Amino acid sequence: MNTNQNTTVVLITGGSSGIGKSIGAYLTEKGYIVYGTSRNPLRFPDFNMFSLLQLDVADTDSITSAVKIIEEKHGRLDVLINNAGAGITGPIEEIPEEEIIRNFTTNYFGPINVTKAVLPLMRKQGSGLVINITSIAGYMGLPYRGIYSASKAALEMTTEAWRMELKSFNIEMTNVAPGDFATNIAAGRYHAPVIDGSPYEKPYGDTLKLMDGHVDSGSNPLEMAEAVFKIIKSKKPKVHYRVGVFMQKFSIVLKRILPDKMYEKMLMNHYKL
């Protein structure tokens, strides 16, 4: 990979807020050439931390256009950070099918299509790094977040396979799974409504309050930026990275060592179900 920071070109999907914005600002400070993306950059007229390109991960034409702009300007793209994502909550029985499809389009098919668009350029330059931002929620099926867990788990597994396919081209791929961070994801996620009289009314309503509290009291997104910077600087990125408070990362270890039902009981106690 290109190791000269002053010429290293980075593309971050979903760079206008939250974790993406934090990563972009940090890498810009470190001397990288950074491009973030937004579905509508015109909504951020005063944004001046780094360049914002129009890109909607659900629209392959917009993906192609954004990558073409970078290629024409720099002739290379060294790092792709697939950060754009969407939250979704609700009882699986009550989430409309179109919302499930929309979530997978953003969280799973989107990163795949953006990666597909940059690989020919990375292959031509003989190097590259793709960092997929997943979630600690992708390591376990969380109640009322089952679709979100599934979309992130799918990306984790796809990365495991894809990185092996890319090895011979000198292109690296890795996953970074954050825990709860203090971002605006709760405001932007799709909430299935709490339906009066639904059998899920009380447990889902209570869990929703608990989840929003976790995000509001989450870690500083700067931690993610620092982790991503270290990965870019490392010669041989690992398959998986986890970033978050100790107990969130430790929950993955517990899932590996505890019997399934004991782990399930622990989760249900945590969510007071």
Secondary structure by P-SEA (a helix, b strand, c coil): cccccccbbbbbccccccaaaaaaaaaaaaccbbbbbbccccccccccccbbbbbbcccaaaaaaaaaaaaaacccccbbbcccccccccccccccaaaaaaaaaaccaaaaaaaaaaaaaaaaaccbbbbbbcccccccccccaaaaaaaaaaaaaaaaaaaaaaccccbbbbbbbbcccccccccccccccccccccaaaaaaaaaaaaaaaaaacccaaaaaaaaaaaaaccccccccccccaaaaaaaaaaacccaaaaaaaaaaaacc
